[in-house]
Amino acid sequence: MERIIDNPDERTWGMLCHLAALAGFIPFGNIVGPLIVYSIKRDEYDFVEDQGKESLNFQITMTIALMVSAILTILLIGILLLVVVGLVSLIFTVIGAVKAAQGEFYRYPITIRFLK
């Protein structure tokens, strides 16, 4: 059975690791946001350390996918890919935040594990 976190503060900070990625309107804000939350609380809460790494790995993966899509706009396929990658990033980020708020350890699909 999967472990559920009971501490409301820990769940809130875990959720913020995911939601901070919505700062993506700032260049690389989708990475900087979770990195700040992760850096502040990773030593205090194991759940935040885990979810922070997960969020960072996903956001780095999505940033790489967005860069590749931007390059592919030359071939026109990149325009569609930009939309798809943006929607996938938004949807999975919200799902991650909801799961973390419920105290569940969330794992993003299609993620390169840069941080272990």
Residue, then its C-alpha position, 0 to 999 in steps of 0.5 A: m500500500e502506498r504511503i499517505i502523508d498526514n501532515p497538512d503543512e507537508r502536503t501544502w509544501g508538496m503541492l506548492c512544489h507542483l503549483a510553483a511550475l505555473a510561474g512558466f510565464i516568466p522565462f524558465g519560471n516553470i523550473v525556478g518556481p519548484l526549485i525555490v520551494y524544493s530548496i527551502k523545504r527539502d531538509e524539513y520534509d521528506f515529502v517535499e524533497d520527493q515531490g520537488k525532485e519529481s516536479l523539477n524532473f518533469q519541468i526540465t523534461m517539458t522545457i526540453a520538449l518545448m525547445v525541440s518543438a520551437i525548433l520544429t516550427i520551421l517544419l510547421i509540425g512544431i506549432l502543433l507540438l508546442v500546443v500539445v506539450g503546453l497542454v500536457s505540462l499544464i494538465f499533469t502539473v495540476i494533477g500532481a498538485v492535487k495528488a500532493a494536496q491529498g498526501e499522495f506521492y505522485r509520479y509524472p509519466i513521460t519524465i526523464r529522471f535528472l534528479k534521483 
